[in-house]
Amino acid sequence: MDGTLKTWDIRPFVDSGKKRHNKTFVGGTHNAEKGLLNCSWSADGTMVTGGSADRIVHIWDELSAEELYSLPGHTGCVNAVVFHPKENVIASASSDKSIFVGELS
């Protein structure tokens, strides 16, 4: 584990001369002890989020790979993160038995 979230082009008939690795999202403390556990894309594809064992929800801009938000609050590993399909809202669930729902600005 290198502490990053990566996107890849997995289409089966992409020119083999092109790199399949598309983008790397860096943020948070992801390592063997605090791994990235879950990720999700917003419905419009402009943001990607990751839940982590570092107890923080990380949200990146998909185009620039810049971290937009780092949302603390959970006291356990963030096991699930999801964007609302139509609104600018995110939900996260943790092993601390809590679910947080919040609106992004």
ChimeraX attribute file (.defattr): number of C-alpha atoms within 10 A of each C-alpha:
attribute: neighborCount
match mode: 1-to-1
recipient: residues
	/A:1	11
	/A:2	10
	/A:3	16
	/A:4	15
	/A:5	19
	/A:6	12
	/A:7	12
	/A:8	11
	/A:9	12
	/A:10	10
	/A:11	8
	/A:12	7
	/A:13	6
	/A:14	11
	/A:15	9
	/A:16	8
	/A:17	6
	/A:18	8
	/A:19	10
	/A:20	14
	/A:21	11
	/A:22	10
	/A:23	15
	/A:24	14
	/A:25	22
	/A:26	17
	/A:27	18
	/A:28	21
	/A:29	18
	/A:30	19
	/A:31	15
	/A:32	11
	/A:33	10
	/A:34	16
	/A:35	19
	/A:36	25
	/A:37	16
	/A:38	17
	/A:39	18
	/A:40	17
	/A:41	18
	/A:42	20
	/A:43	15
	/A:44	8
	/A:45	11
	/A:46	12
	/A:47	20
	/A:48	24
	/A:49	28
	/A:50	26
	/A:51	26
	/A:52	26
	/A:53	25
	/A:54	21
	/A:55	22
	/A:56	23
	/A:57	29
	/A:58	23
	/A:59	25
	/A:60	21
	/A:61	16
	/A:62	20
	/A:63	11
	/A:64	12
	/A:65	18
	/A:66	15
	/A:67	18
	/A:68	15
	/A:69	15
	/A:70	14
	/A:71	14
	/A:72	11
	/A:73	12
	/A:74	21
	/A:75	15
	/A:76	17
	/A:77	22
	/A:78	27
	/A:79	20
	/A:80	20
	/A:81	25
	/A:82	21
	/A:83	21
	/A:84	13
	/A:85	12
	/A:86	9
	/A:87	11
	/A:88	13
	/A:89	15
	/A:90	20
	/A:91	15
	/A:92	22
	/A:93	20
	/A:94	22
	/A:95	15
	/A:96	13
	/A:97	11
	/A:98	13
	/A:99	14
	/A:100	12
	/A:101	14
	/A:102	12
	/A:103	11
	/A:104	9
	/A:105	5
